[in-house]
Amino acid sequence: MSTDWSGLLQQVQSKLERDGDNHDSRRLFHGRGRTFPGLEQVCVDRFYPALLVTLFEEYAGEEQLAAQLWALVEPRGYTGVAVQRRYQPGAPITWPCGAPVAEPHARRGALRFPLTFERQNVGFFLDIEPGRQWLEQQVRAHAECENLKLLNLFAFTCAFSVVARAAGELEVTNIDVNRGVLNRGRENHQANDLPLKGIKFLQLDALREFKRFDRRGPFQLAVVDPPTRQKGRFDVSENYGKLLKLLPACLADEAEVLVVMNSPRHSEAHFRALIEEADIRFEVVARLPQSPDFPDQDPDAALKMLHVRFRR
């Protein structure tokens, strides 16, 4: 029996119609939040002119879904529908409709972020957009701050760094253990014609090599966005508290920090307690609102982005 895709197609069509000519990248359908029974393992993302369908398990009628989505987006100028099957080894990508987009990218207003569809993580996370908006606001609020510095831990492809530099003048220290993603982060700055002066890309272990970058501060702003589990290097259950205890050593006397947890197994209450236990000078100001494109049946299972204030 073929899968009933009607709820997914209605959701995608509704967003496309509301957006009109706005082609900013966004999630058009989020099954992972368990708000659409039977479609929990399907997501659809817009990376115009490409549409990316991600399948985390096998469904009957996958080709039918691609064809129906193509019928929706081809008249709107899209050139291809890509399908990534995460349930297969290597998470292969196919282009069942239209033509492969040679140089896919994420759009965010005037900013562009080159993507790599051939990898499991394409290079730009849509769910953390509220965090990027928060950082923009913080950079602008600190416009009068002399020698403003941002620490970006677990920087991945440095989207936070790009957004911050586009929002104002500051120095950024991007830390990631993977040289490949840092190189892509540098390319992301260059793709947006952003000056690289004062932007550092350091291949370091954020926890084990803390003292190799802490003296680049003091940092008035920081983003801490670790993977849930990075084999042999970082596990939020074991290491997050240790890192948060180290962090004040490199912060300015007054600092604003975005701390993120993407583990559905840890509640917001647990996360808040972890932060407050790490240092009594941390104050959890607020949890950032969830992106409306990522509804979740259980708020504790969703991405948790907390604004934390530090006062020495």
C-alpha positions, 0 to 999 in steps of 0.5 A: 500500500502506498503512503498517504502523502496528502498532509505533507503535500498540503503543508508544502503547498501552503508554505510555497503559496504564502512565500510567493517570490521569497526563496529563503531556505526553510523547512517545508515539512517536518515529520521528525517532530511527530506532529504528522502520524505516519510521516515521522521519518520524512523532511522536505527542505527548500534550497532554491532552486533545489528541493531536498527530501530526506527519508530516515526510513523506507516508505512505499511510494517514495518516487510518487512523492518526488513526482508530486512535489515536482508538480508543485515546484517546477512551475515556481522555477525549481530545477530539481528534486533531490532525495536523500535516503538516510536509511541506506549506507552512505545516505545516498542522494538521487535526483528523480525529477528535474536535473541535479543542481550543480552548486546548491546553496542555502539562502538567507536574505542577502547571504548565501551558503554553498552546500554539499548534497553528497554528504549526510549534513549538507552544511547548513542547519535550518532549525537553529535560525532563531539562534542566528537571529539572536546573534544578529541582535546581540552584535547590533546591540554591542555596536558601541563595544570597543574590540567586540569578540565572538567565540564560536565553539563547534563552529561547523561551517561557520554560519554563525560567524558569517551572520555575525560579521554581516551584522557588524564589526567584530572579531570571531574565533571559530573552533572546530576539530574538523579542518574540512568544515572550517575550510568551508566556513572560510569559503562561506565568508568569501562567498558573501564578500565578507572581510576575513580580517579578525576572523580565525578558523582554528582546528582544535578540540573545544574541550581538551584544547581549551587553553589554546584559544581561551587567551584570544578573549575576553569574549563578550559573545559566545555560541556553544552548539555541540553535536549530541555525540562526537565519537571519542571526543564529545558527549553532551551527557558526559562533557557539556558540564565540564566545558561550561565550567571552563567557559567563564575563564575566557569570557568578558566581565559581562557576556551574552552566551547562546548554549544549544542542546540538540539531544531529545533525551535531555529535558530543558529542566536538565539543561538549565540545571547543567548550566546553573551548576557549572557556574553560579554566575551564569543566569539563564535569561530565556529559551529562544522560541522554536522555529515555527518550521520545526513543530514538535509534539514534545518541547523537551525533545526539540532543539533547545537554545538558551540565552545565558547571561554571564556577570563576573 
